[in-house]
Amino acid sequence: MKPPEPHGSAAAPKLETIGLVVIGRNEDDRLQRCLDSLPAGTGGSVYVDSGSSDGSPERARRRGLDVLELDASTPFSAARARNEGFEHLLRRRSALESVFFLDGDCSLVDGWLEAAADALAAHPDWVAVCGWRRERQPEGSLYNRLCDLEWRTPPTGEVGDLGFGGDVLIRVAAFQAAGGYDPGLIAGEDPELSARLRLAGGRIVRLDRAMTEHDADIRHLASWWLRSVRAGHAFAEVGFRHRDRGLFARNLRSTLLWGLGVPLGALVIAAWQPLVGLAWLAAAPLQALRVAWGMDPAAFDRSERLLWGASCVISQVPKLWGTVQFHTNRLLGRRRRLIEYER
């Protein structure tokens, strides 16, 4: 289903019970748009900076937010930034009931916080809610368009293994009971926390409502490739930690099949029978068509379906490299640093 246009909300619980944690690293003008989108009257806001060199902390201070600059002696990660931002807020404002986490390259849609607070108030068994993230300039590049398709593909309702993303409203009590984000993860910290919240019996729901506007601004193949490497690393690490319940097992099987099995099989067979090897490789475009065929034609036009199907197959190659990196570092006892991509 295509996400609705932003709209207002009436009779929502007071925003004083909601805290805001914004995290960022060298977001430039994206951070300014994020800060300008934050509503007045919340229970407190903190910006957590991970070693920016673009003046981001000063921008946040001018906007009136508390600012927490992380010590570089401990490795940076989104998980660490969110945890420390949460702890900072709760030390100062212990009466908060929920906290909204927001990435610094996203701006908040007007009315979202009120609608999300309404949803939590109406459903005591829900521990977290998210909505639709959309891309600010999907027409800016092929890769921006792929990001927008990525945000639009998850269904509404109760989330599955992919959980929520970087923008989510979580009950304080549930967050504390789960122990927060895992600071040892360099990627995939969001679905990993989602999994623990769900394992504890909590319900996480994606509302059919616009939540945030993301600014990927990805203009180069190398950046998209590295972003896919990071996704593969995340699937591998989170899947390994939760292997007893098969988290991301399907994603990992797809990566092994389409990132390794099909290309390697085609090469091996081609050495013996070139035409047969070429026929084997044809399984990849057929899989892309299968993915495209399975998408809702009412929500995605033909070009979007074909583009998404192709990206799902092609991205398995860099995801395989991210998977290999994780397991290599794990076996050697090394910790991988952040996987960052230039925009």
Backbone hydrogen bonds, N-H to C=O, Kabsch-Sander energy under -0.5 kcal/mol:
donor,donor_aa,acceptor,acceptor_aa,energy
17,T,14,K,-1.3
18,I,15,L,-2.1
19,G,98,S,-2.3
20,L,44,G,-2.5
21,V,100,F,-2.6
22,V,20,L,-0.5
22,V,46,V,-2.7
23,I,102,L,-1.9
24,G,48,V,-1.9
30,R,27,E,-1.8
31,L,28,D,-1.0
32,Q,28,D,-1.0
33,R,29,D,-2.1
34,C,30,R,-2.1
35,L,31,L,-2.9
36,D,32,Q,-2.4
37,S,33,R,-1.0
37,S,34,C,-0.7
38,L,35,L,-1.1
43,G,15,L,-1.2
43,G,18,I,-2.8
46,V,20,L,-2.2
47,Y,66,D,-3.1
48,V,22,V,-3.1
48,V,46,V,-0.5
49,D,47,Y,-0.6
49,D,68,L,-2.5
50,S,24,G,-2.1
51,G,49,D,-0.7
59,R,55,G,-1.8
60,A,56,S,-2.1
61,R,57,P,-2.1
62,R,58,E,-2.4
63,R,59,R,-1.4
64,G,61,R,-1.5
65,L,60,A,-2.2
66,D,45,S,-2.1
68,L,47,Y,-2.9
69,E,67,V,-0.5
70,L,49,D,-2.5
70,L,68,L,-0.6
74,T,71,D,-1.3
81,A,77,S,-2.3
82,R,78,A,-2.5
83,N,79,A,-2.4
84,E,80,R,-2.6
85,G,81,A,-2.2
86,F,82,R,-2.5
87,E,83,N,-2.6
88,H,84,E,-2.1
89,L,85,G,-2.2
90,L,86,F,-2.5
91,R,87,E,-1.9
92,R,88,H,-1.3
93,R,89,L,-2.9
96,L,93,R,-1.4
97,E,17,T,-2.5
98,S,17,T,-1.8
99,V,170,I,-2.6
100,F,19,G,-3.2
101,F,99,V,-0.6
101,F,168,V,-2.6
102,L,21,V,-2.8
104,G,23,I,-2.5
106,C,103,D,-1.7
107,S,213,E,-2.3
109,V,211,M,-2.8
112,W,109,V,-2.0
115,A,111,G,-2.0
116,A,112,W,-3.0
117,A,113,L,-2.6
118,D,114,E,-2.3
119,A,115,A,-2.0
120,L,116,A,-2.2
121,A,117,A,-2.4
122,A,118,D,-2.0
123,H,119,A,-1.0
126,W,123,H,-2.1
127,V,203,R,-2.7
128,A,203,R,-1.2
129,V,169,L,-2.2
130,C,205,V,-2.1
132,W,209,R,-3.1
134,R,212,T,-2.1
136,R,214,H,-3.7
140,G,137,Q,-1.9
141,S,138,P,-0.6
144,N,218,I,-0.5
145,R,141,S,-2.0
146,L,142,L,-1.8
147,C,143,Y,-2.0
148,D,144,N,-2.3
149,L,145,R,-2.2
150,E,146,L,-2.2
151,W,147,C,-2.2
152,R,148,D,-1.4
153,T,149,L,-1.3
157,G,206,R,-2.8
159,V,204,I,-2.3
163,G,160,G,-1.4
168,V,101,F,-1.4
168,V,166,G,-0.6
169,L,129,V,-2.5
170,I,99,V,-2.5
170,I,168,V,-0.6
171,R,127,V,-2.6
172,V,97,E,-2.5
175,F,171,R,-2.3
176,Q,172,V,-2.6
177,A,173,A,-2.3
178,A,174,A,-1.9
179,G,175,F,-0.8
179,G,176,Q,-0.7
180,G,175,F,-2.0
185,L,182,D,-1.7
192,E,188,G,-1.5
193,L,189,E,-2.0
194,S,190,D,-2.5
195,A,191,P,-2.3
196,R,192,E,-1.7
197,L,193,L,-2.6
198,R,194,S,-2.4
199,L,195,A,-2.5
200,A,196,R,-1.5
201,G,198,R,-1.8
202,G,197,L,-2.2
203,R,125,D,-1.5
205,V,128,A,-1.9
206,R,157,G,-2.9
207,L,130,C,-3.1
207,L,205,V,-0.7
209,R,207,L,-2.1
211,M,132,W,-3.2
212,T,132,W,-1.5
213,E,107,S,-2.6
214,H,134,R,-3.9
214,H,212,T,-0.5
215,D,105,D,-1.9
216,A,214,H,-0.5
219,R,217,D,-0.6
224,W,220,H,-1.8
225,W,221,L,-2.8
226,L,222,A,-2.3
227,R,223,S,-2.2
228,S,224,W,-1.8
229,V,225,W,-2.0
230,R,226,L,-2.2
231,A,227,R,-1.7
232,G,228,S,-2.3
233,H,229,V,-2.3
234,A,230,R,-2.4
235,F,231,A,-2.7
236,A,232,G,-2.2
237,E,233,H,-2.7
238,V,234,A,-2.7
239,G,235,F,-2.1
240,F,236,A,-2.0
241,R,237,E,-2.1
242,H,238,V,-1.7
243,R,240,F,-1.1
245,R,242,H,-1.4
246,G,243,R,-0.6
247,L,242,H,-1.6
249,A,246,G,-2.0
252,L,248,F,-2.5
253,R,249,A,-2.3
254,S,250,R,-2.2
255,T,251,N,-2.1
256,L,252,L,-2.3
257,L,253,R,-2.5
258,W,254,S,-2.9
259,G,254,S,-0.5
259,G,255,T,-2.0
260,L,256,L,-0.9
261,G,256,L,-3.1
262,V,257,L,-3.0
264,L,260,L,-2.5
265,G,261,G,-2.5
266,A,262,V,-2.3
267,L,263,P,-1.9
268,V,264,L,-2.5
269,I,265,G,-2.7
270,A,266,A,-2.4
271,A,267,L,-1.3
272,W,268,V,-0.5
272,W,269,I,-1.3
273,Q,269,I,-3.8
277,G,273,Q,-2.6
278,L,274,P,-2.2
279,A,275,L,-2.2
280,W,276,V,-2.3
281,L,277,G,-2.0
282,A,278,L,-1.1
283,A,280,W,-1.7
284,A,281,L,-1.8
286,L,282,A,-1.6
287,Q,283,A,-2.1
288,A,284,A,-2.2
289,L,285,P,-2.2
290,R,286,L,-2.0
291,V,287,Q,-2.4
292,A,288,A,-2.3
293,W,289,L,-2.7
294,G,290,R,-1.5
295,M,292,A,-1.3
299,A,296,D,-1.2
300,F,296,D,-2.0
305,R,301,D,-2.3
306,L,302,R,-2.5
307,L,303,S,-2.4
308,W,304,E,-2.6
309,G,305,R,-2.4
310,A,306,L,-2.4
311,S,307,L,-2.3
312,C,308,W,-2.3
313,V,309,G,-1.2
314,I,310,A,-2.8
315,S,311,S,-2.6
316,Q,313,V,-1.2
317,V,314,I,-1.6
319,K,315,S,-2.1
320,L,316,Q,-1.9
321,W,317,V,-1.6
322,G,318,P,-2.1
323,T,319,K,-2.2
324,V,320,L,-2.6
325,Q,321,W,-2.5
326,F,322,G,-2.1
327,H,323,T,-2.2
328,T,324,V,-2.5
329,N,325,Q,-2.6
330,R,326,F,-2.5
331,L,327,H,-2.2
332,L,328,T,-1.8
333,G,329,N,-0.6
333,G,330,R,-0.7
334,R,329,N,-3.0
336,R,334,R,-0.5
340,E,338,L,-0.8
